[in-house]
Amino acid sequence: MRKPRARRERRKAEILKKNSEEKVNRKTEGVRVFEDVKKNAKYISDLMGDSSDLITRFFTIQYTPDRKAALIALDGMVDSTTIDQHILKPLMREGEKIETKIDLWEMTYKSLVEVGENTPTEKMKVLVEALLSGDVILFIDGYAKGMAIDAKGWKQRGVEDPRSESVVRGSREGFTETLRVDTALIRRRLKDPDLRLKDMKVGERTKTDVTIMHIEGVADEKIVKKVQSRIEKIDIDGVLESGYIEEMIQDTNWSPFPVIQNTERPDVVVGHLLEGKVAVVVDGTPNVLIMPAVFAQFYHSAGDYYEQYMIATFLRLLRLFAFFIALSLPAFYIAFIAFHPDMVPGDLAMAMAAGRSTVPFPSIVEAVLMEISVEILREASIRLPGPIGPTIGIVGALVIGESSVNAGLVSPLMVIVVALTTISSYANPSYNAAISLRLIRFPMMIAASIMGLYGIMLFMLLLLLHLIKIRSFGVPYLSPFSPLRLSDVKDSLIRVPWPLMNKRPVIFRPGDDSREGGTSHGKRRKRQ
């Protein structure tokens, strides 16, 4: 019974969506601009439902006093200075009267409107979309066409230090919520004429601007086409953040591990573009998507490439060690307490037994309760106002830990284990990769409570098989270790000196595999 009902509901949703789309198309599709400016203004006003932010200005062009015109814009999305000084003033100032045989439209388009980008069109749908994107619409009486004038000027956040990816040494610039500002930050660092930008709109109602970026001749064209094809197939009402697109274009939705990287740093995006990857910039969010992505790159920091290579290698190995602690330390605690106390040194075993003498719960219940408490504190500290959040998180953890030990609900060693696990999870530079560890930790704890160390090993083998199976736009997730490519290990869990990294990673199938630009051997070495 459920399947026919589910099919009926899906069919009903499809019909409603189709009717909504047909309604919108009937309003704008195929509609031509009227010669009467008042009809054009009324049409747009009716289409927008007499919205309070819709501004319509009727005026007379002084070059032809008998010719009326109308300017339409959305309040808050346009720059009033541009409208006043470069559109209205040139059109309304007194000048020599022109003869009627001269085409006023051509004169307005070519010389009177002092704005760089003007788009004349006879289609009302194009003008409405431009209006909703922040352009100004100009109609002139007697001409069955309109002009979309670029006068965008909404308020926007300035370029600031990215909070989620801070570094000791490196750029302090982060992306903003404005797409063209973000692409300019990338273009300023990558002065390459081969950098290609492909603009798209995603979302039936939001019409969100999306830009696909890659370096022609470096990025694999198959991957570029695959990214573009998947974005074009997205069928959704609205896209409010890059996470919408990330979830809809990735190879699998049944894995806790991220297969597309997101970043707020322009230098990180440029570094990946130079490796032959593709970036997707979404208007309205400072998070830019990078694809393909492999497991090792989520444990890289932008500062790794700005510090001396031995320091960078040490920090990467330290993050890898923190990864294993964050993933398995509570599970090992449960396994040793419940199944393998004989494997623990005698003095430590006696201390563990003394600490647990008053604990009324099994080790699995003790560990799960503490881990859930820490996760709630961590989530609460994020939601609280800036200065209060970290304070509440630290004080709450101290109070809960100390009170639980004094009450005999948990052992002192359990508090230490949870604290080390939490600190280790913060060592991950990637937020979404750290969350995946927090999710996987719980089933590993359950496996340890059922079979001890055997359960942990079995779970890790299954996890390894899962990682081997994952693909990111056709690239194996565990590359360059599975399959093994020694040439790409130079910049994975370790980092060798820059002079030795003269080739781009082969796993991303770059068209030009040389980083040297042909300076060492006189020409670029192209991949055959």
DOVEX-615485 format. One record per residue (C-alpha): y, z, x; residue number from 1. Coordinates in Angstrom, 3 decimals, decimal comma, always signed. Layout:
BEGIN
         py         pz         px   pos
          Y          Z          X   NUM
...
//
This chain:
BEGIN
         py         pz         px   pos
     +0,000     +0,000     +0,000     1
     +2,372     +0,743     +2,833     2
     +2,198     -2,698     +4,446     3
     +3,194     -4,691     +1,308     4
     +5,974     -2,172     +0,663     5
     +7,215     -2,465     +4,245     6
     +7,150     -6,253     +3,964     7
     +9,130     -6,096     +0,712     8
    +11,733     -3,846     +2,315     9
    +12,048     -6,153     +5,327    10
    +12,346     -9,144     +3,012    11
    +15,010     -7,364     +0,973    12
    +16,983     -6,510     +4,132    13
    +16,751    -10,137     +5,310    14
    +18,046    -11,398     +1,953    15
    +20,960     -8,950     +1,979    16
    +21,884     -9,963     +5,508    17
    +21,615    -13,653     +4,666    18
    +23,842    -13,194     +1,618    19
    +26,395    -11,308     +3,731    20
    +26,434    -14,067     +6,347    21
    +26,747    -16,761     +3,662    22
    +29,643    -14,841     +2,134    23
    +31,496    -14,780     +5,449    24
    +30,731    -18,446     +6,107    25
    +31,964    -19,442     +2,649    26
    +35,271    -17,756     +3,389    27
    +35,928    -19,448     +6,714    28
    +33,357    -22,154     +7,497    29
    +34,751    -25,610     +6,911    30
    +38,148    -24,323     +5,757    31
    +41,027    -26,361     +7,137    32
    +44,521    -25,108     +7,833    33
    +47,004    -25,829     +5,040    34
    +50,325    -27,585     +5,612    35
    +52,133    -24,831     +3,705    36
    +52,650    -21,740     +5,923    37
    +52,750    -19,453     +2,874    38
    +49,312    -20,645     +1,790    39
    +47,967    -19,989     +5,295    40
    +49,465    -16,497     +5,370    41
    +48,101    -15,678     +1,910    42
    +44,667    -16,982     +2,817    43
    +44,459    -14,737     +5,904    44
    +45,908    -11,781     +4,000    45
    +43,297    -12,159     +1,241    46
    +40,539    -12,588     +3,809    47
    +41,592     -9,379     +5,575    48
    +41,900     -7,510     +2,285    49
    +45,648     -6,868     +2,657    50
    +44,977     -4,680     +5,694    51
    +47,849     -2,388     +6,615    52
    +47,728     -3,426    +10,292    53
    +48,174     -7,130     +9,500    54
    +51,691     -8,239    +10,491    55
    +53,134    -11,479     +9,064    56
    +56,557    -12,709    +10,197    57
    +58,194    -15,689     +8,460    58
    +61,068    -17,322    +10,328    59
    +62,957    -20,588    +10,761    60
    +62,742    -22,730    +13,864    61
    +66,371    -23,315    +14,848    62
    +65,717    -26,739    +16,332    63
    +64,877    -27,899    +12,813    64
    +66,519    -25,530    +10,300    65
    +64,538    -26,954     +7,420    66
    +61,226    -26,175     +9,103    67
    +59,646    -22,780     +8,323    68
    +57,050    -21,043    +10,480    69
    +54,837    -17,949    +10,262    70
    +53,561    -15,618    +12,972    71
    +50,508    -13,442    +12,193    72
    +49,109    -10,654    +14,374    73
    +47,234     -7,350    +14,196    74
    +49,327     -4,289    +14,979    75
    +48,131     -2,404    +18,052    76
    +46,203     -5,361    +19,501    77
    +49,150     -7,453    +20,697    78
    +51,970     -7,044    +23,195    79
    +55,239     -6,864    +21,262    80
    +57,283     -7,784    +24,349    81
    +55,355    -11,037    +24,768    82
    +55,875    -11,882    +21,099    83
    +59,590    -11,117    +21,118    84
    +60,559    -12,635    +24,464    85
    +58,141    -15,543    +24,898    86
    +57,289    -16,679    +21,368    87
    +59,954    -15,729    +18,812    88
    +62,998    -15,964    +21,084    89
    +62,323    -19,545    +22,333    90
    +61,587    -20,697    +18,779    91
    +64,528    -18,966    +17,062    92
    +67,310    -19,480    +19,594    93
    +69,963    -21,989    +18,735    94
    +69,723    -25,296    +20,517    95
    +70,309    -28,973    +20,124    96
    +68,876    -30,218    +16,858    97
    +65,984    -32,606    +17,303    98
    +65,345    -35,760    +15,344    99
    +62,656    -35,757    +12,693   100
    +60,723    -38,498    +14,483   101
    +60,022    -36,158    +17,377   102
    +56,778    -34,252    +16,933   103
    +57,853    -30,623    +16,596   104
    +54,274    -29,405    +17,015   105
    +53,877    -31,047    +20,412   106
    +57,251    -29,733    +21,494   107
    +56,296    -26,187    +20,448   108
    +52,916    -26,353    +22,126   109
    +54,113    -27,897    +25,395   110
    +57,519    -26,331    +26,008   111
    +58,814    -23,832    +23,450   112
    +56,035    -21,224    +23,475   113
    +56,256    -19,576    +26,897   114
    +52,719    -18,153    +27,045   115
    +50,047    -19,350    +29,423   116
    +47,110    -19,823    +27,051   117
    +47,581    -21,590    +23,700   118
    +44,764    -23,040    +21,609   119
    +45,695    -25,448    +18,790   120
    +43,049    -26,035    +16,120   121
    +42,640    -27,271    +12,563   122
    +39,786    -24,859    +11,757   123
    +40,690    -21,634    +10,006   124
    +37,527    -19,898    +11,267   125
    +38,590    -20,356    +14,904   126
    +42,034    -18,925    +14,156   127
    +40,615    -15,907    +12,297   128
    +38,261    -15,121    +15,185   129
    +41,164    -15,406    +17,627   130
    +43,272    -13,106    +15,441   131
    +40,519    -10,476    +15,388   132
    +40,240    -10,756    +19,176   133
    +43,915     -9,862    +19,656   134
    +45,603    -13,266    +19,702   135
    +48,732    -14,221    +17,754   136
    +48,462    -16,999    +15,147   137
    +51,340    -19,452    +14,683   138
    +51,700    -21,824    +11,714   139
    +54,472    -24,422    +11,308   140
    +55,331    -25,823     +7,897   141
    +54,229    -29,410     +7,465   142
    +51,407    -29,308    +10,014   143
    +47,797    -28,782     +8,929   144
    +46,885    -26,897    +12,079   145
    +47,536    -23,589    +13,718   146
    +47,938    -22,222    +17,225   147
    +46,152    -19,203    +18,731   148
    +48,454    -17,689    +21,366   149
    +47,162    -15,227    +23,920   150
    +49,356    -12,125    +23,568   151
    +46,783     -9,345    +23,857   152
    +48,296     -5,990    +24,679   153
    +46,257     -3,062    +23,352   154
    +46,263     +0,305    +25,071   155
    +43,603     +0,677    +27,722   156
    +42,358     +3,266    +30,176   157
    +43,338     +2,772    +33,785   158
    +40,948     +2,282    +36,684   159
    +39,644     +5,732    +37,617   160
    +37,005     +7,364    +39,784   161
    +33,562     +6,883    +38,141   162
    +32,360    +10,367    +37,184   163
    +28,659     +9,603    +36,909   164
    +28,349     +7,970    +40,372   165
    +30,571     +9,880    +42,769   166
    +30,223     +9,266    +46,498   167
    +31,547    +10,996    +49,611   168
    +32,511     +7,744    +51,288   169
    +33,365     +4,552    +49,468   170
    +35,492     +3,076    +46,710   171
    +37,060     +5,316    +44,073   172
    +37,429     +2,537    +41,512   173
    +35,321     +2,458    +38,388   174
    +34,988     +0,061    +35,468   175
    +37,060     +0,481    +32,312   176
    +36,443     -0,443    +28,677   177
    +38,300     -3,776    +28,994   178
    +36,103     -6,737    +29,905   179
    +38,688     -8,789    +31,809   180
    +39,712     -5,796    +33,897   181
    +36,055     -5,263    +34,821   182
    +35,437     -8,899    +35,762   183
    +38,651     -8,848    +37,828   184
    +37,429     -5,778    +39,742   185
    +34,276     -7,723    +40,624   186
    +36,148    -10,935    +41,429   187
    +38,544     -9,052    +43,741   188
    +35,616     -7,928    +45,880   189
    +33,631    -11,155    +45,665   190
    +35,973    -14,004    +46,587   191
    +33,294    -16,664    +46,272   192
    +33,909    -19,905    +44,342   193
    +30,182    -19,912    +43,508   194
    +30,580    -16,801    +41,339   195
    +29,854    -17,941    +37,810   196
    +30,954    -16,257    +34,564   197
    +29,426    -17,194    +31,214   198
    +31,197    -15,745    +28,145   199
    +29,312    -15,043    +24,932   200
    +29,853    -13,157    +21,675   201
    +27,184    -10,810    +20,346   202
    +27,132     -9,103    +16,946   203
    +27,624    -10,761    +13,576   204
    +30,486     -8,444    +12,647   205
    +31,816     -6,925    +15,892   206
    +31,847    -10,238    +17,809   207
    +31,610     -8,246    +21,034   208
    +32,593    -10,178    +24,153   209
    +29,816    -10,319    +26,752   210
    +30,008    -11,966    +30,181   211
    +27,002    -12,947    +32,305   212
    +27,769    -13,058    +36,036   213
    +25,763    -14,488    +38,924   214
    +26,294    -16,345    +42,198   215
    +25,226    -19,960    +41,897   216
    +22,840    -20,931    +44,668   217
    +21,895    -17,302    +45,323   218
    +20,543    -16,049    +41,987   219
    +17,318    -17,535    +40,670   220
    +18,275    -19,974    +37,916   221
    +15,139    -19,073    +35,940   222
    +16,232    -15,448    +35,740   223
    +19,787    -16,470    +34,783   224
    +18,497    -18,692    +31,977   225
    +16,114    -15,961    +30,812   226
    +18,960    -13,436    +30,594   227
    +21,169    -15,874    +28,710   228
    +18,349    -16,862    +26,350   229
    +17,506    -13,249    +25,483   230
    +21,142    -12,374    +24,790   231
    +21,563    -15,455    +22,592   232
    +18,569    -14,350    +20,503   233
    +20,063    -10,929    +19,732   234
    +20,495    -10,665    +15,962   235
    +22,438     -7,541    +15,037   236
    +25,552     -6,614    +13,073   237
    +27,371     -4,967    +15,941   238
    +27,229     -4,126    +19,638   239
    +29,261     -1,032    +20,548   240
    +27,896     -0,356    +24,035   241
    +25,846     -2,097    +26,701   242
    +22,874     +0,097    +25,748   243
    +22,379     -2,076    +22,639   244
    +21,919     -5,173    +24,793   245
    +19,869     -3,325    +27,418   246
    +17,290     -2,275    +24,843   247
    +17,092     -5,713    +23,233   248
    +16,605     -7,847    +26,332   249
    +14,330     -5,702    +28,509   250
    +10,702     -6,721    +29,027   251
     +9,220     -3,606    +27,424   252
    +10,458     -0,926    +25,042   253
     +7,372     +1,272    +25,442   254
     +8,136     +2,773    +28,820   255
    +10,260     +5,814    +29,675   256
    +11,272     +4,176    +32,958   257
    +14,486     +2,093    +32,934   258
    +13,918     -1,566    +33,828   259
    +17,629     -2,496    +33,754   260
    +20,146     -0,622    +35,859   261
    +23,585     +0,320    +34,580   262
    +26,510     +1,317    +36,763   263
    +30,216     +2,130    +36,575   264
    +30,949     +1,002    +40,150   265
    +32,247     -2,528    +40,964   266
    +30,991     -2,300    +44,561   267
    +27,454     -1,615    +43,319   268
    +27,567     -4,684    +41,063   269
    +28,830     -6,892    +43,888   270
    +26,094     -5,597    +46,197   271
    +23,415     -6,540    +43,673   272
    +25,000     -9,934    +42,956   273
    +24,799    -10,674    +46,671   274
    +21,076     -9,912    +46,519   275
    +20,571    -12,589    +43,876   276
    +20,666    -10,479    +40,728   277
    +22,481    -10,991    +37,432   278
    +25,147     -8,710    +35,946   279
    +26,104     -8,400    +32,280   280
    +29,568     -7,042    +31,462   281
    +30,155     -5,834    +27,882   282
    +33,591     -5,319    +26,376   283
    +34,251     -1,769    +25,195   284
    +32,153     +0,071    +27,775   285
    +32,486     +0,859    +31,496   286
    +28,736     +0,473    +32,052   287
    +27,693     -2,884    +33,527   288
    +24,039     -3,953    +33,373   289
    +22,184     -5,204    +36,472   290
    +18,908     -7,103    +36,309   291
    +16,195     -7,449    +37,494   292
    +15,689     -3,817    +38,533   293
    +12,883     -2,234    +40,537   294
    +11,824     +1,400    +40,859   295
    +13,280     +2,024    +44,325   296
    +16,834     +0,942    +43,518   297
    +17,288     +3,782    +41,008   298
    +17,106     +6,184    +43,962   299
    +19,737     +4,345    +45,979   300
    +23,345     +5,480    +46,088   301
    +26,381     +3,333    +46,859   302
    +27,144     +5,686    +49,743   303
    +23,833     +4,792    +51,432   304
    +25,354     +1,511    +52,594   305
    +28,560     +3,094    +53,881   306
    +26,933     +5,778    +56,032   307
    +24,958     +5,388    +59,254   308
    +21,441     +4,072    +58,558   309
    +19,612     +7,203    +59,761   310
    +21,656     +9,371    +57,405   311
    +21,015     +6,971    +54,526   312
    +17,264     +6,965    +55,224   313
    +17,150    +10,758    +55,351   314
    +19,000    +11,033    +52,035   315
    +16,692     +8,506    +50,362   316
    +13,592    +10,359    +51,550   317
    +15,174    +13,610    +50,362   318
    +15,694    +12,086    +46,897   319
    +12,078    +10,916    +46,886   320
    +10,944    +14,469    +47,697   321
    +13,184    +15,763    +44,888   322
    +11,556    +13,197    +42,587   323
     +8,089    +14,672    +43,169   324
     +9,393    +18,232    +42,737   325
    +11,157    +17,389    +39,469   326
     +8,074    +15,594    +38,181   327
     +5,182    +17,853    +39,186   328
     +6,253    +21,362    +40,268   329
     +5,797    +23,031    +36,818   330
     +2,449    +21,240    +36,418   331
     +1,220    +22,528    +39,793   332
     +2,333    +26,047    +38,847   333
     +0,253    +25,878    +35,654   334
     -2,765    +24,422    +37,486   335
     -2,789    +27,115    +40,196   336
     -2,259    +29,953    +37,717   337
     -4,824    +28,852    +35,132   338
     -7,498    +26,994    +37,130   339
     -7,163    +27,344    +40,897   340
     -5,904    +30,811    +41,875   341
     -8,444    +30,813    +44,725   342
     -6,498    +27,974    +46,399   343
     -3,373    +30,145    +46,705   344
     -2,948    +32,439    +49,770   345
     -4,011    +36,013    +49,002   346
     -0,604    +37,687    +49,303   347
     +1,034    +35,018    +47,149   348
     -1,777    +35,248    +44,567   349
     -1,277    +39,024    +44,298   350
     +2,495    +38,538    +43,875   351
     +1,916    +35,929    +41,173   352
     -0,544    +38,187    +39,363   353
     +1,871    +41,132    +39,533   354
     +4,695    +39,022    +38,161   355
     +2,551    +37,794    +35,265   356
     +1,063    +41,189    +34,443   357
     +3,518    +41,738    +31,569   358
     +3,726    +38,113    +30,351   359
     +2,006    +37,816    +26,927   360
     +1,739    +34,002    +26,991   361
     -0,526    +31,547    +28,805   362
     +1,121    +29,738    +31,711   363
     +1,539    +26,509    +29,700   364
     +3,449    +28,280    +26,918   365
     +5,564    +30,120    +29,467   366
     +6,439    +26,897    +31,298   367
     +7,157    +24,867    +28,146   368
     +9,424    +27,569    +26,705   369
    +11,426    +27,809    +29,906   370
    +11,704    +24,041    +30,320   371
    +12,847    +23,569    +26,709   372
    +15,403    +26,360    +27,138   373
    +16,818    +24,681    +30,243   374
    +16,945    +21,289    +28,488   375
    +18,866    +22,818    +25,580   376
    +21,302    +24,473    +27,987   377
    +21,755    +21,198    +29,862   378
    +22,446    +19,275    +26,660   379
    +24,829    +21,953    +25,399   380
    +26,794    +21,959    +28,665   381
    +27,347    +18,181    +28,298   382
    +28,676    +18,475    +24,728   383
    +31,042    +21,360    +25,416   384
    +34,633    +20,685    +26,610   385
    +35,019    +19,822    +30,301   386
    +35,905    +23,151    +31,978   387
    +33,643    +25,204    +29,682   388
    +30,468    +23,108    +29,925   389
    +29,390    +23,795    +33,534   390
    +30,340    +27,461    +33,211   391
    +28,244    +27,942    +30,072   392
    +25,323    +26,107    +31,701   393
    +25,299    +28,306    +34,808   394
    +25,968    +31,596    +32,996   395
    +23,462    +30,763    +30,260   396
    +20,729    +29,965    +32,771   397
    +21,353    +33,176    +34,716   398
    +21,480    +35,338    +31,607   399
    +18,417    +33,811    +29,962   400
    +16,389    +33,877    +33,188   401
    +17,253    +37,469    +34,067   402
    +16,791    +38,703    +30,499   403
    +13,438    +36,938    +30,110   404
    +12,100    +38,482    +33,324   405
    +13,328    +41,969    +32,357   406
    +11,764    +41,595    +28,916   407
     +8,453    +40,569    +30,448   408
     +8,404    +37,215    +28,681   409
     +8,245    +35,111    +31,857   410
     +7,353    +35,778    +35,470   411
     +9,960    +35,729    +38,267   412
     +8,086    +32,860    +39,945   413
     +8,377    +30,785    +36,753   414
    +12,155    +31,172    +36,850   415
    +12,178    +29,961    +40,470   416
     +9,970    +26,982    +39,579   417
    +12,208    +25,940    +36,677   418
    +15,344    +26,358    +38,799   419
    +13,947    +24,184    +41,613   420
    +12,820    +21,584    +39,083   421
    +16,241    +21,437    +37,460   422
    +18,093    +21,199    +40,770   423
    +15,746    +18,442    +41,971   424
    +16,331    +16,391    +38,829   425
    +20,083    +16,431    +39,569   426
    +19,450    +14,846    +42,986   427
    +18,721    +11,510    +41,278   428
    +21,760     +9,156    +41,477   429
    +20,718     +7,398    +38,240   430
    +21,132     +9,345    +35,000   431
    +18,642     +7,333    +32,926   432
    +16,004     +7,490    +35,679   433
    +16,422    +11,291    +35,800   434
    +15,903    +11,519    +32,038   435
    +12,602     +9,634    +32,347   436
    +11,340    +12,316    +34,747   437
    +12,313    +15,025    +32,284   438
    +10,265    +13,284    +29,586   439
     +7,184    +12,676    +31,738   440
     +7,162    +16,275    +32,994   441
     +5,920    +17,637    +29,656   442
     +2,731    +15,510    +29,278   443
     +1,941    +16,246    +32,938   444
     +2,194    +19,981    +32,200   445
     -0,197    +19,530    +29,274   446
     -2,637    +17,613    +31,488   447
     -2,478    +20,455    +34,054   448
     -3,178    +23,049    +31,361   449
     -6,323    +21,154    +30,253   450
     -7,924    +20,077    +33,537   451
     -5,902    +21,719    +36,324   452
     -5,406    +19,663    +39,491   453
     -7,862    +17,064    +38,204   454
     -5,642    +16,549    +35,169   455
     -2,571    +16,141    +37,395   456
     -4,306    +13,573    +39,596   457
     -5,626    +11,663    +36,575   458
     -2,169    +11,641    +34,975   459
     -0,567    +10,407    +38,212   460
     -3,118     +7,584    +38,464   461
     -2,371     +6,522    +34,890   462
     +1,340     +6,730    +35,657   463
     +0,881     +4,588    +38,754   464
     -1,061     +1,979    +36,769   465
     +1,718     +1,952    +34,202   466
     +4,355     +1,401    +36,897   467
     +2,322     -1,425    +38,417   468
     +2,098     -3,123    +35,033   469
     +5,856     -3,001    +34,278   470
     +7,977     -6,113    +34,856   471
    +11,733     -6,577    +34,888   472
    +12,501    -10,211    +34,058   473
     +9,261    -11,186    +35,732   474
     +9,781     -9,067    +38,878   475
     +7,105     -6,373    +39,516   476
     +8,628     -2,925    +39,035   477
     +7,040     -1,416    +42,153   478
     +8,202     -4,215    +44,453   479
     +8,231     -4,457    +47,446   480
     +5,207     -2,102    +47,640   481
     +3,106     -3,697    +44,917   482
     +2,765     -6,504    +45,800   483
     +3,529     -5,544    +49,389   484
     +6,322     -7,477    +51,128   485
     +7,106     -5,962    +54,491   486
    +10,323     -7,943    +54,859   487
    +11,764     -6,243    +51,777   488
    +10,761     -2,706    +52,787   489
    +13,816     -2,689    +55,078   490
    +15,989     -1,667    +52,123   491
    +13,746     +0,292    +49,791   492
    +12,837     +3,935    +50,390   493
    +14,365     +3,559    +53,847   494
    +17,323     +1,595    +55,186   495
    +17,315     -0,197    +58,503   496
    +20,534     -1,136    +60,392   497
    +22,581     -3,942    +58,873   498
    +21,866     -6,424    +61,729   499
    +18,168     -6,271    +60,781   500
    +18,814     -6,923    +57,081   501
    +19,704    -10,567    +57,625   502
    +17,579    -11,788    +54,713   503
    +17,978    -11,179    +51,005   504
    +15,043     -9,523    +49,182   505
    +12,373    -12,138    +48,519   506
    +11,204    -10,340    +45,365   507
    +14,291    -11,577    +43,484   508
    +13,613    -15,192    +44,514   509
    +17,116    -15,971    +45,833   510
    +18,084    -19,594    +46,237   511
    +19,769    -18,798    +49,564   512
    +17,730    -16,136    +51,354   513
    +20,136    -15,653    +54,285   514
    +22,834    -12,975    +54,241   515
    +24,525    -14,504    +57,291   516
    +26,181    -17,410    +55,540   517
    +25,053    -19,758    +58,301   518
    +27,105    -18,143    +61,094   519
    +24,144    -17,413    +63,371   520
    +22,309    -20,690    +63,174   521
    +25,005    -23,111    +62,138   522
    +23,833    -23,585    +58,551   523
    +22,306    -21,726    +55,692   524
    +18,578    -21,466    +55,498   525
    +17,596    -22,553    +52,043   526
    +14,407    -21,453    +50,371   527
    +12,084    -24,383    +50,039   528
//
